Amino acid sequence: MSGVRTIYRYWTAILFLAVLVQVGAAGYGAFYAAQKLGDQKGEDEHKLISEKVFDHGFDFHTGFGYIIFLGAVILLVLALAARLGRQQVLRVLALPVLVAIQIVLAWGGESTAIVGIFHPLVAFLIVGFTGSLAYAAWRRVRAIG
């Protein structure tokens, strides 16, 4: 069981770092789109980029979000296998739920912009929550050993 707890601890850190990369990827997508708009010549105030160009900037962010969801589910399985206790397992369960909500918000934001407002707000929650899980996992080891 000690081995599973070690894997769980490292997985929390990896997941936290992955979420930070995900936030950075969103920034990349936004600035990529802005750069493509800025690259257009002319004085027309209604510059356009194609959906293909826009999506290109966000492709990594989109795909990596699904990987983070899978990583959150794996973390839940590790928490169960490590027998961390009911309270901690329920806490970990909140992460895949939050990430699933995040995915639904992204889908909804594509068709209804007002829904998209909540996508970055939930991202802040996910960053804080994954950081909290990682901190707790590593703190527990220092307290024991």
N, C-alpha and C positions, 0 to 999 in steps of 0.2 A: 504494500500500500504506500510505503514511503516513496517508491519510484514513481507511482502515479501522481502523488502530490508534487513531486519535483517537476514532472512534465506539466502538470496544471500550472505551477508557479511560472515556469518559463513561457507557457502558452499565453498567460495573462499579459506578460510583458510584450510578447510578439503581437498580440492582438491590439494592445494599446498603441504600439508603434505603427501598425497597419492603419489604424484609424487616423493617426496624425498624417500619414502618407495620403490617405483618402481626402482629408481636408485640403492638403496641398494640391492634390489632383483637381479638385473643384476650382481652386484658384487658377491653376494652369488653364483649365478649360475656359474660364471667364476671360482671362487676359489673352488667350489665343484668339478667341472670337473678336475681342476689342482690337487686337493687332490686325486681323484680317479686314476689319472695317476701316481701320486707319490706312491700310495699304491701298485702298481704292482711290483713284484719281478723280478730280472734279470737285465742284463746289456744291453738288447736290446734297441737301441736308438729309435726304432719305436714302442713305447708303444701305445696301443689302448684302448679306452673305447667304450662300445656299445652306440648306439644311444639312447637306453632306459636309460642308466645311465646318459648320457649327458642331455637328456630331463628332467630327474628327477630334476636336479639342476635348471633348468629354468622354470619348470611348474608353480610356483607361479608367476614369472615375466610375463610369457605369459598370464595367465588368468587375472592377475591384470591389465594388459594393456587394456584389453577390458572393465574392470570395470571403469578404468579412462576415457576411451572414453565415456562411458555412463554417467559418472559424468560430463564430459565437455558438453554434450548435455543438461543435466539437468541444468547446469549453464546458458546455453543460454536461456532456457525456463524461468528460474528465472529472468534473465536480462530483458527479454521481459515483464514478468508479473510485474516486479518492475518499469517499465517505466523509465529506466535509461537514455533514450535519444538515438538518432540514432547513434551518434559517439561511445558511450560506448557499445551499443549492437553490432555494427560492430566489435569493438575490441574484445568482448567476442566471437563472431562468429569465429574469427581466431583460437581460442583454439581447438574446435573439428576438424577444418580443419587440424591444425598441428598434432593432435593426429592421425587422419586418415592417413596422410602422413607417420607418424611414423610406423603405422601398415603395410602399404604397403612396406615401406623400410625393415621392419623385414621379411616380406614374400619374398621380392626380395633378401635379403641378404642370405637367406637359400640356394638359388640356384646360386647366383652370389656374391661372396665375396666382390667385389669392391662396390657393392650397400650397403653392410652392413657397410661400412665406415661412411655413412651418418646417420645411426641409432643413434649412441651416440651423434653425433653433433646436431641433431634435439632434442635429449633429453635435451641438455644444453639450447636450446631455450625454450623448454617447461617448464623447471625448472624456468628460468628467467621470462617467461611470466606469469606463474601462480603466482609466487611471486609478480610480478608487479600488477596483478589484485587484489590480496589479500591486498596488501599495499594500493592501491588506494581506495578499498572499506572501509577499516578501517580508513584511513586518512579522508575520506569524513565525517565520523561520528564525528571524533574529531573536524573537522572544523565547523560542524553545532552545536554540543552540547558542 
